């Protein structure tokens, strides 16, 4: 049981799954009626209009879980409402990049104040700043990875499940991890194997925020280190991070939509959405098992960092291999033209 709550985590997860399933279905009907759709384009992977904004179902389940997080749950809820709300506004009436980033920054702050990153090591101010930066990175990286059926929600589901494995279902992090997994499970039938509903920015922002909350909440109390937690979002961070670095190196406008992520290249070169999603899921499953093993063994900081370095090297090698087999498509030239 979560302190102050009489419902078991597993019952809550079941209810969360059913709620997400119902909300996503109702949202799809409304989105079609009101034409809240994502149109095909040269920088998209779909070729027909698809209703968007379905990630509100996941955001609703995450929000329902915040009262079980104790006193700091109010701050987590506030940040989630702002962050997912910004995404929803962008889904319904697109915002410019700078105002959207500014509102994301406001939404990230309550979570950073609620769960600073390693305050015993960094001190209060630096810990809040580091947590804020982590939230901002994950919000945007989850938005970047949301371009293939099941990718963003599938990765978040596995991170949530891994947090439950590492911390236990009755911990605050495990409670939120179950909510994340349940919400994603309720949404995925509408997105896999054929997309009938997209997460939209409301969903991808909420997922990135939720993953950041899980990582921050799962930190051990006191002087213990938990660098192994960074293994959990490593697939998303590697693809999004390496792609972003490549675009910065080529002096492209990184806020423009594109199709240069490794998973996008794979789909454009003939891999199915399901196949590439399963490959990323396999990576995250192995990373989750590694994180669990390090946590169970009480691995020291040098060992954790060594494992992270090896995983990082493997990610770079896989990305390089994929770059050779799935070269960038025409949208690189389109991006250069738009940058002039």
Buried (B, 14 or more C-beta within 10 A) or exposed (E): EBEEEEEEBEEBBEBBBBBBBEBBBEBBEEBBEEEBBBEEEEBBBBEEEBBBBBBBBBBBBBBBBBBBBBEBBBBBBBBBBBBBBBBBBBBBEEBEEEEBBEBBBEBBBBBBBBBBBBBEEBEEEBBBBBBBBBBBBBBBBBBBBBBBBBBBBBBBBBBBBBBBBBBEBBBBBBBBBBBBBBBBBBBBBBBBEEBBBBBBBBBBBBBBBBBBBBBBBBBEEEEEBBBBBBBBBBBBBBBBBBBBEBBEEBEBEBEBEBBBBBBBBBBBEEBEBBEBBBBBBEBBBBBBEBBBEBBEEEBEEEBBBEBBEEBBEEBEEBBEEBBEEBEBBEBBEBBEEEEE
